Amino acid sequence: MYIKTPQALCAGDSAGNWYPRRFIHGVPKMTFDVVVIGAGAAGLMCAAQAGYAGRRVLLLDHANKAGKKILMSGGGRCNFTNLATTPQHFYSENPYFSISALKRYRPEHFVELIERHGVEYVEKAPGQLFCASSAKDVVRVLLTECEWAGVEVRLKTQIESVERQGEGMRLMTSAGRIDAGVVVIASGGLSIPTMGATGFGYEIARQFGLDVLPTRPALVPFTLSEPWKSRFAELSGVSLEVSVSCREKQFREPMLFTHRGVSGPVMLQISSIWQPGDTLMLNLLPDEDVATTLREARDTTPKRQLSTWLGERFPKRLAQALMAWYASAQESRPLAQYSNVELDSWAARLNAWALKPSGTEGWRTAEVTLGGVDTAAISSKDFSVKALPQLRFIGEVLDVTGELGGFNFQWAWASGVACGQAC
Ligand SMILES: Cc1cc2nc3c(=O)[nH]c(=O)nc-3n(C[C@H](O)[C@H](O)[C@H](O)COP(=O)(O)OP(=O)(O)OC[C@H]3O[C@@H](n4cnc5c(N)ncnc54)[C@H](O)[C@@H]3O)c2cc1C
């Protein structure tokens, strides 16, 4: 593997073309069997596999570093897979598309890879595997694999055009012209533009006549309008396990109050379902039928204050806030003084609290992109465009998006391996 400046990697001729040094005396232009665009999770994996399959591989990226999203993922520790991966954990217009690749490259395969490289990992939540130390370990593994497979990695390179050239493809780049047998687009989705995300893959898809399904940010925190924005801002940092449902999908995980609204795993998950205008139904006490337990509490401990009852179930700041929001100026009263109607109102707000977000934080903080290149035109076996097999799409640029918990990386690895081995 070479990660080099243009001068070190290649030599130019009088016409301004540039060639890899090893081709100077033979081939009068830069030619590779496989050019992978995007040195992220899917591209690194694909390039290594194609290299091991005996192909001459060039991996290009416009960023100054490979695997930037891997480095920032999982709070810097990369939730690199989920042992429970099945196609049911992915959103796509075609729910069957992911089956083949996910079946062939399973979480255990990636675990075996990082174990071989001596990376330690932990299961932070059931099935969710994270690096024990740092996400840098995953990037190191992938770059080492590329090196061993003879892949040339070239960063800080702008792709100016991608054209069909007979049975192959021709790229014009900021470093010159490159001919390739196969071009793999692994340029990811639109989330976190400051990390190098672009709509490049969608533009290429459209250029070659493929459909791109509408994209929207997912696994993203919600924003709220007043008065809830200010109320939640005061609780910023408070977290509790809740269940939340929207459009017949339900998740149960921790929720986090933030300065702008709500986040935490449960909100990120439901953001993939939520559409503007939808209301979220929150159950703040998913293990309790509050209408029943409040009546029982009133019967057995009539002198207990409602605020005490809430304080036993919620973080202190939230219990106090609930009293302030819903008991208005009234002082907390003993449970005996609450009517059935009042208790039922409390049950409704605790077991079925309707919250209407004003929006999401958008691409700036979204972890993934829903939608993307329509899989209808893509082979689920080798990820080639059916009508143009020398062009391929892998990873997040495709209309395949995982739930939170390591599924998105597993898709990047699986699609990268399936494509790379078939290049
Ligand atoms: C903050 C954050 C945390 C995340 N945490 C997790 C997690 O813990 N577990 C999980 O499974 N998933 C996580 N994800 C999602 C995961 O990072 C992505 O699904 C995954 O990286 C997609 O891999 P990819 O290779 O398809 O795209 P990417 O990893 O995004 O790679 C795309 C590459 O293409 C390059 N590129 C883009 N445009 C161009 C262009 N025009 N020219 C040249 N190169 C270009 C980019 O620079 C980038 O290197 C997280 C995402 C974010 C943003």
The ligand as an SDF file (V2000), in Angstrom:
LIG
                    3D

 53 58  0  0  0  0  0  0  0  0999 V2000
  -21.1310   10.1800   14.3310 C   0  0  0  0  0  0  0  0  0  0  0  0
  -21.3630    8.8380   13.6980 C   0  0  0  0  0  0  0  0  0  0  0  0
  -21.2850    7.7070   14.4810 C   0  0  0  0  0  0  0  0  0  0  0  0
  -21.5410    6.4630   13.9090 C   0  0  0  0  0  0  0  0  0  0  0  0
  -21.4240    5.3520   14.6860 N   0  0  0  0  0  0  0  0  0  0  0  0
  -21.6630    4.1380   14.1540 C   0  0  0  0  0  0  0  0  0  0  0  0
  -21.4550    2.9650   14.9230 C   0  0  0  0  0  0  0  0  0  0  0  0
  -20.9540    3.0100   16.0620 O   0  0  0  0  0  0  0  0  0  0  0  0
  -21.7830    1.7630   14.3560 N   0  0  0  0  0  0  0  0  0  0  0  0
  -22.2680    1.6780   13.0700 C   0  0  0  0  0  0  0  0  0  0  0  0
  -22.5310    0.5710   12.6090 O   0  0  0  0  0  0  0  0  0  0  0  0
  -22.4010    2.7690   12.2970 N   0  0  0  0  0  0  0  0  0  0  0  0
  -22.0980    3.9860   12.8020 C   0  0  0  0  0  0  0  0  0  0  0  0
  -22.2200    5.0930   12.0240 N   0  0  0  0  0  0  0  0  0  0  0  0
  -22.6080    4.9240   10.6090 C   0  0  0  0  0  0  0  0  0  0  0  0
  -21.3750    4.4810    9.7910 C   0  0  0  0  0  0  0  0  0  0  0  0
  -20.3030    5.3610   10.0690 O   0  0  0  0  0  0  0  0  0  0  0  0
  -21.6900    4.4950    8.3020 C   0  0  0  0  0  0  0  0  0  0  0  0
  -22.8530    3.7750    8.0390 O   0  0  0  0  0  0  0  0  0  0  0  0
  -20.5200    3.8800    7.5190 C   0  0  0  0  0  0  0  0  0  0  0  0
  -19.3470    4.6410    7.7520 O   0  0  0  0  0  0  0  0  0  0  0  0
  -20.8280    3.8440    6.0310 C   0  0  0  0  0  0  0  0  0  0  0  0
  -19.7000    3.3650    5.3840 O   0  0  0  0  0  0  0  0  0  0  0  0
  -19.3970    3.7760    3.8690 P   0  0  0  0  0  0  0  0  0  0  0  0
  -18.0520    3.2410    3.5660 O   0  0  0  0  0  0  0  0  0  0  0  0
  -20.5340    3.4190    3.0020 O   0  0  0  0  0  0  0  0  0  0  0  0
  -19.3370    5.3680    3.9000 O   0  0  0  0  0  0  0  0  0  0  0  0
  -18.3040    6.2980    4.6850 P   0  0  0  0  0  0  0  0  0  0  0  0
  -17.6980    5.5990    5.8220 O   0  0  0  0  0  0  0  0  0  0  0  0
  -19.0410    7.5610    4.9120 O   0  0  0  0  0  0  0  0  0  0  0  0
  -17.1310    6.5470    3.6440 O   0  0  0  0  0  0  0  0  0  0  0  0
  -17.3350    7.2910    2.4620 C   0  0  0  0  0  0  0  0  0  0  0  0
  -16.0030    7.8140    1.9890 C   0  0  0  0  0  0  0  0  0  0  0  0
  -16.1750    8.4130    0.7130 O   0  0  0  0  0  0  0  0  0  0  0  0
  -15.4390    9.6220    0.6730 C   0  0  0  0  0  0  0  0  0  0  0  0
  -16.0510   10.4990   -0.3090 N   0  0  0  0  0  0  0  0  0  0  0  0
  -17.2680   11.0820   -0.2530 C   0  0  0  0  0  0  0  0  0  0  0  0
  -17.4540   11.8480   -1.3260 N   0  0  0  0  0  0  0  0  0  0  0  0
  -16.3330   11.7480   -2.0850 C   0  0  0  0  0  0  0  0  0  0  0  0
  -15.9280   12.3220   -3.3160 C   0  0  0  0  0  0  0  0  0  0  0  0
  -16.6980   13.1770   -3.9890 N   0  0  0  0  0  0  0  0  0  0  0  0
  -14.7120   12.0050   -3.7950 N   0  0  0  0  0  0  0  0  0  0  0  0
  -13.8900   11.1430   -3.1290 C   0  0  0  0  0  0  0  0  0  0  0  0
  -14.2240   10.5720   -1.9450 N   0  0  0  0  0  0  0  0  0  0  0  0
  -15.4300   10.8740   -1.4500 C   0  0  0  0  0  0  0  0  0  0  0  0
  -15.5330   10.1700    2.0890 C   0  0  0  0  0  0  0  0  0  0  0  0
  -14.4710   11.0660    2.3570 O   0  0  0  0  0  0  0  0  0  0  0  0
  -15.4380    8.8950    2.9100 C   0  0  0  0  0  0  0  0  0  0  0  0
  -14.0990    8.5770    3.2460 O   0  0  0  0  0  0  0  0  0  0  0  0
  -21.9190    6.3550   12.5470 C   0  0  0  0  0  0  0  0  0  0  0  0
  -21.9720    7.5000   11.7540 C   0  0  0  0  0  0  0  0  0  0  0  0
  -21.6880    8.7270   12.3200 C   0  0  0  0  0  0  0  0  0  0  0  0
  -21.7440    9.9520   11.4430 C   0  0  0  0  0  0  0  0  0  0  0  0
  1  2  1  0
  2  3  1  0
  2 52  2  0
  3  4  2  0
  4  5  1  0
  4 50  1  0
  5  6  2  0
  6  7  1  0
  6 13  1  0
  7  8  2  0
  7  9  1  0
  9 10  1  0
 10 11  2  0
 10 12  1  0
 12 13  2  0
 13 14  1  0
 14 15  1  0
 14 50  1  0
 15 16  1  0
 16 17  1  0
 16 18  1  0
 18 19  1  0
 18 20  1  0
 20 21  1  0
 20 22  1  0
 22 23  1  0
 23 24  1  0
 24 25  2  0
 24 26  1  0
 24 27  1  0
 27 28  1  0
 28 29  2  0
 28 30  1  0
 28 31  1  0
 31 32  1  0
 32 33  1  0
 33 34  1  0
 33 48  1  0
 34 35  1  0
 35 36  1  0
 35 46  1  0
 36 37  1  0
 36 45  1  0
 37 38  2  0
 38 39  1  0
 39 40  1  0
 39 45  2  0
 40 41  1  0
 40 42  2  0
 42 43  1  0
 43 44  2  0
 44 45  1  0
 46 47  1  0
 46 48  1  0
 48 49  1  0
 50 51  2  0
 51 52  1  0
 52 53  1  0
M  END
$$$$
